[in-house]
Amino acid sequence: MAAFAHWTAIALYLATTIVAALAFARKRQPDNRLLLGLLATALLAHGISLAYTLLSPAGYRFDLLAMLSLVAWVVNLLLLILAAGRPLTLLILILAPLGALAELAAVHSWGGATPRQQLSAGIATHALLSIAAYSLLTLATLQAIYLYYLNQQLHNHRPGGISRLLPPLQSMESLLFGLIAFGQLLLTASLLTGFLFVDNLFDQHLVHKTALSILAWVLYTVLLWGHWRLGWRGNTAVRWTLAAFAALMLAYFGSKLVLEVILQRS
């Protein structure tokens, strides 16, 4: 069952990618029911596969590749929900193949499993909030890149091509700040549960993750304040979003990469 779900998810993600790519090659909107149907089925298969991946006989897997696969699943799930009312084909074209790659890589394990008796309800809540926050803010970052592209097209007086397949600029900006605001709430809850339930949060192996997460929180807070109080938008918002996400990405995956890959091989 695990192998069938694994390969079915990969095949359906690739089928979703092909449908989206053909639409862009022809410069027209795809059959939305077909595109979202393929993505939804891929997510179902990926979810079944993830259950086997994360709940190993030895305990819970929290290694780098398992977490990348989980984040890819959550990001694509959020994208499926958002795409039900908006033409977000370009985001699907980017994220569906990444879902396939993450699912392909997740069969390999870097680091051992965590015994189930060592995971308290508080730690589990912190982990889930962290993954949800990271996933939402990943989508916000891709949306910021969208906005940068549209702004460049308008600045250069070339509003054709792919931009004709995208929603209006104002709608894209509203979606961006909505994603950031909700993601920031989840990030705040993640940090609070971390301080409450994680022992020795500033120990050597956690201090970089904690400091970078706080830095990302500060940058997102400044961005939201600047947008609502000073009217920040356009490329200013894009730069702040990318800077905050860079800190968050280093916090979430940089420490895992160093601990599980670089240090183990040195």
Order of alpha helices (4+ residues) and beta strands (2+ residues): alpha-alpha-beta-beta-alpha-alpha-alpha-alpha-alpha-alpha
